[in-house]
Each structure stands twice: as structure tokens, then as C-alpha cells.
């Protein structure tokens, strides 16, 4: 109820009749996808080569009504708080930590902002958390049923937001190393492989492009490599885009008469030749400017974790302080788990944090904010609250000793 109240209050504060305050520009593309499905009954629109179809299907199920989509997202986002407590209960026994995780997730600014939001994140993040909880349950009970739930939930999350589609691989490795529960592991792995292969096969058949999503090569060039080249050449970003576009056209063997800044938008739903060209351009830029490339990783991390504002205001300054403390306490919490050899807690939190952070920073250093880490809020919250409770207990013991 606290999580619902916080999100509803925020949604009312930023309300505009056109609903533009609730999205960052991508929602219209998902709506177009929903309209295409309703009209043609298939996924042949090139939008689906970039964005898997589950969120568009959901929008269509709600009649493409923005108000209904927003309400559903608010509910999905609010559910993260109680589910975060269930996640914590699988890893710790201290009731204070479990309750603290629920309260923190209910009020966390990133969680509030990006669930009162017309984007795929609330649904994708909810499905991801369900998948991880089910996986922890399967690891504890060696249950094939829970293993199947975990695989299906993770694939549903990937079909909503593609960044999750390879996450099953490190999870399987962790599971194999920690416990030899072969039936449950096999069910989880097979369902994950089928989920990834099915959509990849669809794209190969419909678009002649055997990729789960083409967003990564495009993003790596225009949201990372372009930033590196802009710093290296000191050219305006528009000129950098034109230069990159020309190289992509040349390497892919395309015939385009007029190449301008906007030509890049045609590379988002990319054919294999264009994807190869995008990857080649990115690698060339990174290898030509290794020091600048390395410097973009802490910049990207700061943006992803809310430590670097686009503009300084009293609210943004307060959010920076909160995000800095939140991140620092989470890092300390990971260290405490490692120190205490609480391996289950350590890997269940650090593994997703490492996967999504590394994956994001490889392809992005610009055009990002804390939405990029929104799926990690339950893991960060657990580590953060664990640190706070541990420090409070140590302070109390120290006070008693002095007395």
C-alpha cells in the first residue's frame, strides 16, 4: 500500500493530459507495435526486430489506452516492494532487513519514477524478480516446477525488454557450481534456450536477421562509440553521427545517396550486414581511442547509478546524495556478504548487478539515467539495508561495551 501510494502520488504530481510526462519517447513505438498486431495478427513490423513483442501485446490487450497502461505499470511497480521482501526472505533471516527492503523499495525514487511510467520496465522488472525468486526456490527444493517457473518468467522478461535474454547463462553456471541438481538445472536451461531460440528463429524467418534484438550494435555505436569519437575529435556530435553513418554505409555496402545525421535511424532494425558494420565501426573507434574509451566507463556508471545530473537543482542534488549513499551501502553490503561467506546472498545479488551493469556500460555511456539500473533495485536495496542493520548492531554493541 505504501508503494502504491507513493507511485500514485508521483503520477498525480506530474500529470499532463497528453501523458507525455510519463514517457521518454519510446512508448509511441510500442503502441505502433500493438496496433500492427491488432491489424495484421503477426510480428512482421520491423519494430519487433528491435523490441520483442510482449509489452506491445500487453498494450494491445488494454486497448492501447495510455491511462490503463499507466495504471497497470503502477501496480506492477508497487508489487516489486512485497516481492522484494520475499526475495530477501530467501537470503536472510533478520526480519528487520526484510521489512527494511520492503520500505526502501516502496519509496525508492528510481522505483517510483520508472513505474509511474509508460515503458516496458515495470513489467520486465517484475517478471525478472519473479524469475529470480523462483530460481532461488528451485535451488533450495530441487523442484522442477519452480525451475520451470524461473525459466518462463526470465524469458517473459526478455520478451518484454531484451537485456535479459542472456542472463540465464550466468545463472546456470552459478547453479551448476553451487549444487548438482541436474533435473532442475536442465529444465531451466532448456526453457531458456527455447525462449531465446524461438524469437531468434522468428526474426531469421521474417526479417532474415537471426538476432534476438538488434538494439545492442546500434546502441554501442551511437550511445557509446559516438561519445568517444566526439571527445577525441572535439567535433559537434551531429558531425560525428554523419561521419559514423558514412562508414557504416561503406562497410555494409549500402547504396544511399544522401547521408546525414538522421541516416542512423535506419540502422536500428539492422540486417546482419549492417550489424556487422556497426560492430566494426564501434571496435575501430574504441581501439583508436583506448584511454578515452576507458574513461567513459566511470562516466556511464555515474549516470546509470544517478551520481551525475544533467542539470543541478535542489531536487537533483538531493537525489545524487541518496543515490550515492544507496550505491555505497550496497557495495559495503556485498563486501559484508563476502566477508561472512554468505555465498547464496552474495551471488544472488552481485551476479545480476554485475551482468546488467557490465552489459549496459559496454553499449552505453550517454543517453542514460537510473532507468538503466531499475531492474537491480531489489538487489541493491537488500545489500543497502543489510549494511545499515549491520552498522546499527555494531554501534549498539560498541556502546554497550563502553558502558
C-alpha positions in Angstrom: 0.0 0.0 0.0 2.9 2.3 0.7 4.4 1.6 -2.7 1.1 2.2 -4.4 0.5 5.5 -2.6 4.0 6.7 -3.5 3.6 5.9 -7.2 0.0 7.3 -7.4 1.1 10.5 -5.7 4.0 10.9 -8.0 1.8 10.2 -11.1 -0.7 12.8 -10.0 2.0 15.4 -9.4 3.5 15.1 -12.9 0.2 14.6 -14.7 -0.4 16.1 -18.1 -3.5 15.4 -20.2 -1.3 14.2 -23.1 0.6 11.7 -20.9 3.9 12.9 -22.3 5.3 13.4 -18.8 5.2 9.6 -18.3 7.4 8.6 -21.1 10.7 9.3 -22.8 9.7 8.9 -26.5 9.7 5.1 -26.9 6.1 4.5 -25.9 4.7 5.5 -29.3 6.8 2.8 -30.9 5.3 0.1 -28.6 1.8 1.5 -29.4 2.5 1.2 -33.1 3.6 -2.4 -32.5 0.3 -3.0 -30.6 -1.7 -1.5 -33.5 0.2 -3.6 -36.0 -0.6 -6.8 -34.0 -4.2 -5.9 -33.8 -4.4 -5.1 -37.6 -2.3 -7.9 -39.0 -2.1 -10.5 -36.3 1.7 -11.1 -36.7 5.1 -9.6 -35.7 6.3 -8.6 -39.2 6.8 -4.9 -38.4 10.5 -4.1 -38.2 9.8 -2.6 -34.7 9.8 -6.2 -33.4 13.3 -6.8 -34.7 14.5 -4.2 -32.1 11.9 -4.7 -29.4 10.4 -8.2 -28.6 6.6 -8.2 -28.6 5.4 -8.8 -25.1 4.9 -5.2 -24.0 3.2 -4.3 -27.3 0.9 -7.3 -26.8 0.1 -6.0 -23.3 -0.7 -2.6 -24.6 -3.0 -4.1 -27.2 -4.7 -6.2 -24.5 -5.5 -2.9 -22.7 -6.9 -1.4 -25.9 -3.9 0.9 -26.3 -5.4 3.1 -23.6 -2.5 5.1 -22.1 -4.3 5.6 -18.8 -4.8 1.8 -18.4 -1.2 1.1 -19.3 0.0 3.6 -16.7 -2.3 2.2 -14.0 -1.1 -1.4 -14.8 2.5 -0.2 -14.6 1.9 1.5 -11.3 0.6 -1.8 -9.9 3.4 -3.8 -11.4 5.9 -1.4 -9.9 4.2 -1.4 -6.5 4.4 -5.2 -6.4 8.2 -5.0 -6.5 8.1 -4.0 -2.8 6.4 -7.1 -1.4 8.1 -9.3 -3.9 11.4 -7.7 -2.8 10.7 -8.8 0.7 10.1 -12.4 -0.5 13.4 -12.2 -2.4 15.1 -11.0 0.8 13.5 -13.7 2.9 15.1 -16.4 0.7 18.5 -14.9 1.5 18.4 -13.5 5.1 16.6 -14.4 8.3 16.7 -11.0 10.0 13.1 -9.6 10.0 14.5 -6.0 10.2 16.3 -6.5 7.0 13.3 -8.0 5.2 11.0 -5.2 6.4 13.6 -2.6 5.6 13.9 -3.9 2.0 10.1 -3.5 1.6 10.0 0.0 2.8 13.0 1.1 0.8 11.6 -0.4 -2.4 8.3 1.2 -1.8 9.8 4.7 -1.5 13.0 4.4 -3.7 12.9 7.4 -6.1 14.1 5.3 -9.1 11.4 2.7 -8.5 8.7 5.4 -8.1 9.7 7.4 -11.2 10.1 4.5 -13.6 7.0 2.6 -12.6 4.7 5.6 -12.9 6.0 5.4 -16.4 4.8 4.4 -19.9 7.6 2.0 -20.6 8.3 -1.8 -20.5 10.4 -1.6 -17.4 7.7 -2.2 -14.7 6.5 -5.4 -16.4 10.0 -6.5 -17.3 11.4 -5.9 -13.9 8.5 -7.6 -12.2 8.9 -10.7 -14.3 12.7 -10.7 -13.7 12.2 -10.6 -10.0 9.6 -13.4 -10.1 12.1 -15.4 -12.1 14.9 -14.9 -9.6 12.7 -15.8 -6.7 11.5 -18.9 -8.4 15.1 -19.8 -9.2 16.1 -19.4 -5.6 13.2 -21.6 -4.6 14.2 -24.2 -7.2 17.8 -24.2 -5.9 16.5 -24.8 -2.3 14.0 -27.5 -3.1 15.4 -29.1 -6.3 11.9 -28.5 -7.7 11.5 -29.0 -11.4 8.2 -26.9 -11.2 9.9 -23.9 -9.7 12.7 -24.3 -12.2 10.2 -24.1 -15.0 8.6 -21.0 -13.5 12.0 -19.4 -13.3 12.8 -20.1 -16.9 9.4 -19.0 -18.2 9.5 -15.8 -16.1 13.0 -14.8 -17.2 12.1 -15.4 -20.8 8.9 -13.4 -20.4 11.1 -10.6 -19.0 13.4 -10.9 -22.0 10.4 -10.7 -24.4 9.5 -7.5 -22.7 12.9 -5.9 -22.5 15.7 -7.8 -24.4 18.6 -7.0 -22.0 17.7 -10.2 -20.0 17.9 -12.7 -22.9 21.4 -13.9 -22.0 21.1 -13.7 -18.2 20.2 -17.4 -18.0 23.8 -18.3 -18.9 25.5 -17.0 -15.7 22.6 -18.2 -13.6 23.1 -21.8 -15.0 26.8 -21.6 -14.3 26.2 -20.4 -10.7 23.7 -23.2 -10.2 25.9 -25.9 -11.6 28.8 -24.7 -9.4 26.7 -24.4 -6.2 24.6 -27.5 -6.4 24.3 -30.6 -8.7 20.5 -30.6 -9.2 20.6 -31.7 -12.8 17.0 -32.2 -13.5 16.0 -28.7 -12.2 19.0 -27.1 -13.9 18.2 -28.9 -17.2 14.6 -27.7 -17.2 15.6 -24.1 -16.5 18.3 -24.2 -19.2 16.2 -25.9 -21.8 13.3 -23.5 -21.4 15.7 -20.5 -21.6 17.3 -21.8 -24.7 13.9 -22.5 -26.3 12.8 -19.0 -25.4 15.8 -17.3 -27.0 15.9 -19.6 -30.0 12.2 -19.2 -30.8 12.4 -15.4 -31.1 15.7 -15.5 -32.9 14.3 -18.0 -35.4 11.2 -15.8 -35.9 13.5 -12.9 -36.7 15.6 -15.0 -39.0 12.5 -16.2 -40.9 10.6 -12.9 -41.1 13.4 -10.4 -41.3 16.3 -12.7 -42.5 18.1 -11.5 -39.4 18.9 -14.2 -36.8 19.2 -11.9 -33.8 17.1 -11.8 -30.6 17.3 -8.0 -30.9 19.3 -5.6 -33.0 19.4 -2.9 -30.4 22.9 -3.6 -28.9 25.0 -2.9 -32.0 23.1 0.3 -32.7 23.3 1.5 -29.1 27.0 0.6 -28.8 27.8 2.8 -31.8 25.5 5.8 -31.2 25.4 5.9 -27.4 29.0 4.9 -26.7 31.4 5.0 -29.6 30.0 8.3 -30.8 30.7 9.8 -27.4 34.3 8.5 -27.6 34.8 10.0 -31.1 33.2 13.3 -30.1 35.7 13.7 -27.2 38.6 12.5 -29.4 37.9 14.8 -32.3 36.2 17.7 -30.5 33.6 17.8 -33.3 30.0 18.5 -32.7 28.0 15.3 -32.1 26.0 15.9 -35.3 29.2 15.8 -37.4 30.3 12.7 -35.6 27.0 11.0 -36.4 27.4 11.9 -40.1 31.0 10.5 -40.1 29.9 7.3 -38.5 26.9 6.9 -40.8 29.2 7.2 -43.8 31.4 4.4 -42.5 28.5 2.1 -41.7 27.1 2.7 -45.2 30.5 1.9 -46.8 31.2 -1.2 -44.7 27.7 -2.6 -45.2 27.8 -1.9 -48.9 24.6 0.1 -48.9 23.5 2.5 -51.7 22.3 5.7 -50.0 22.6 8.9 -52.0 22.1 11.4 -49.1 23.8 10.6 -45.8 23.0 13.0 -43.0 22.7 12.9 -39.2 19.3 11.2 -39.3 20.5 8.3 -41.5 21.4 6.4 -38.3 17.7 5.8 -37.5 17.6 3.4 -40.4 20.2 1.3 -38.8 18.2 0.4 -35.7 16.3 -2.5 -37.2 19.6 -3.7 -38.8 20.2 -6.5 -41.2 23.2 -8.8 -40.4 25.4 -6.8 -42.8 24.5 -3.5 -41.1 25.0 -5.1 -37.6 28.5 -6.3 -38.7 29.3 -2.8 -40.0 28.1 -1.2 -36.7 30.2 -3.5 -34.7 33.2 -2.9 -36.9 32.9 0.9 -36.6 32.5 0.7 -32.8 35.6 -1.5 -32.4 37.6 0.8 -34.7 36.7 3.8 -32.6 37.3 2.1 -29.3 40.7 0.7 -30.3 41.8 4.0 -31.8 41.0 5.8 -28.5 41.6 3.3 -25.7 42.2 5.8 -22.9 39.1 7.8 -23.7 37.1 4.6 -24.0 38.2 3.5 -20.6 37.3 7.0 -19.2 33.7 6.6 -20.5 33.0 3.6 -18.2 33.1 5.5 -14.9 31.0 8.3 -16.6 28.5 5.8 -17.7 28.4 4.2 -14.2 27.8 7.5 -12.6 24.9 8.2 -14.9 23.5 4.7 -14.5 23.6 4.9 -10.7 22.3 8.5 -10.5 25.6 10.2 -9.5 25.8 12.6 -12.4 22.9 15.0 -13.0 22.1 16.6 -16.4 21.4 19.8 -14.6 21.8 20.8 -10.9 18.6 21.6 -9.0 17.8 21.2 -5.3 15.9 18.0 -6.1 18.6 16.6 -8.3 21.2 17.4 -5.7 19.1 15.5 -3.0 18.8 12.6 -5.4 22.5 12.5 -6.0 23.1 12.3 -2.2 20.5 9.5 -1.9 21.9 7.5 -4.9 25.5 7.9 -3.7 24.6 6.6 -0.2 22.4 3.8 -1.7 25.2 2.7 -4.0 27.9 2.9 -1.3 25.8 1.0 1.2 25.1 -1.7 -1.4 28.8 -2.1 -2.2 29.6 -2.4 1.5 26.7 -4.9 1.8 28.3 -7.1 -0.9 31.6 -6.9 1.0 29.8 -8.0 4.2 28.2 -11.0 2.4 31.6 -11.9 1.0 33.3 -11.5 4.4 30.7 -13.7 6.1 30.9 -16.3 3.3 27.2 -15.9 2.7 27.6 -17.2 -0.8 24.0 -17.5 -1.6 23.3 -13.9 -0.7 26.4 -12.7 -2.4 25.8 -14.4 -5.8 22.0 -13.8 -5.8 22.6 -10.0 -5.5 26.1 -9.5 -7.1 25.5 -11.7 -10.2 22.5 -9.7 -11.6 24.2 -6.4 -10.6 27.4 -7.4 -12.5 25.5 -8.7 -15.5 23.2 -5.7 -16.1 25.8 -3.1 -15.1 28.5 -4.6 -17.4 26.1 -5.1 -20.3 24.8 -1.6 -20.0 28.2 0.1 -19.8 29.6 -1.8 -22.8 26.9 -0.5 -25.1 26.2 2.9 -23.4 27.9 5.8 -21.8 25.4 8.6 -22.9 21.7 8.9 -23.1 21.2 7.0 -19.9 19.8 7.5 -16.3 18.8 5.4 -13.4 16.1 3.7 -15.5 19.0 1.6 -16.8 19.5 0.1 -13.3 15.8 -0.1 -12.3 15.8 -3.9 -12.5 18.5 -4.0 -9.9 16.6 -2.1 -7.2 15.7 -5.3 -5.1 19.3 -6.5 -5.0 20.7 -3.1 -4.2 18.0 -2.5 -1.6 18.8 -5.8 0.2 22.5 -5.1 0.3 21.9 -1.5 1.4 19.6 -2.4 4.2 21.9 -5.3 5.3 24.7 -2.7 5.7 22.5 -0.3 7.7 21.3 -3.0 10.1 24.9 -4.4 10.5 26.3 -0.9 11.3 23.5 -0.2 13.7 24.1 -3.5 15.5 27.8 -2.9 15.7 27.2 0.6 17.0 24.9 -0.7 19.7 27.5 -3.4 20.7 30.2 -0.8 20.8 28.1 1.4 23.1 27.3 -1.4 25.5 31.0 -2.3 25.6 31.9 1.3 26.5 29.3 1.4 29.2 
